[in-house]
Amino acid sequence: MMPIAPTLPAGIDQHQLLEALRPLCWGAADILRAYARGEQPPHGFSRALSVEDGGEGPVSAADLAVNQWLLDGLRSAFPDAGWTLLSEETAKEQLTAGQPLAAEWLWILDPLDGTKDFLQGTGEYAVHLALVQGERPVLGVVLLPEADELWFGVVGEGSWCENRAAERSPVRFSDRSHDLVLVASRSHRDDRLERLIDALPLGSSKAVGSVGCKVATILRGEADVYISLSGKSAPKDWDMAAPEAVLLAAGGAFTHADGRLLTYNTGDVRQAGCLIASHGKAHAALEDQAARAMAEIDPGFPV
């Protein structure tokens, strides 16, 4: 059965959209790499002042600069587009708790995912852009500035990686269906997650920063599974929408442990629960095993 091509807002051509996104993303990469190195950023943005000097620090400066660059770029390229723009940086002003935005089409942006890795110099930070229709993503972009990788995913059509010369590389899921390789967070780990990991039929594991970087390891075949288990805090829409779109478009899966799909723009930006992303080959079994394990680890926890 042939995949169904995604719809886009009226007047938006997919080729034109991707052509506009490429320079915007590579411009964002140049901005972030400059701030990460303490250099003068391009495109007229100011150098970061240290907190001690009364400035916002490199993370805030980078966040705000990339946020402005992307939002201004999308508005300039598509001034009449029938979509709404939401980013992590504008959410406080735009959102009211419990109320979805009145938008059929919504861009969800994270100008810098992986703040700790950005500061620590691991290179495992990313930029996320996702176009959502209703509550589900139809297009995702994950930019890895330090790896010079730009991942596109068009749900119903496929995913691929581009370098700065727009040369494409395909998704390379591993063939593993057992002894799956887990990609996990360095910082967001607690005893519940460790117990859940121990209860699953996994092989080795690797620690990686940003969610976008984690999903990229699955797309490259370096890992097979990522698990997010919320506790005192939970990831947000802008953490998950773009990585999910790229993984889903590639034929992978990203769900709650009870099989529910992730939903966006619901009035609650938290993506709480036990979320499982994988290359898809053993996803249903992972869902079942994780749900049963969580019933013992944390009875009553809504997976």
Secondary structure, 3 states (H helix, E strand, C coil): CCCCCCCCCCCCCHHHHHHHHHHHHHHHHHHHHHHHCCCCCCCCCCCCCCHHHCCCHHHHHHHHHHHHHHHHHHHHHCCCCCCEEEECCCHHHHCECCECCCCCEEEEEEEEECHHHHHHCCCCCEEEEEEEECCEEEEEEEEEHHHCEEEEEECCCEEEEECCCCCEEECCCCCCCCCEEEEECCCCCCHHHHHHHHHCCEEEEEECCCHHHHHHHHHCCCCCEEEEECCCCCCEHHHHHHHHHHHHHCCCEEEECCCCECCCCCCCCECCCEEEEECCCCHHHHHHHHHHHHHHHCCCCCC
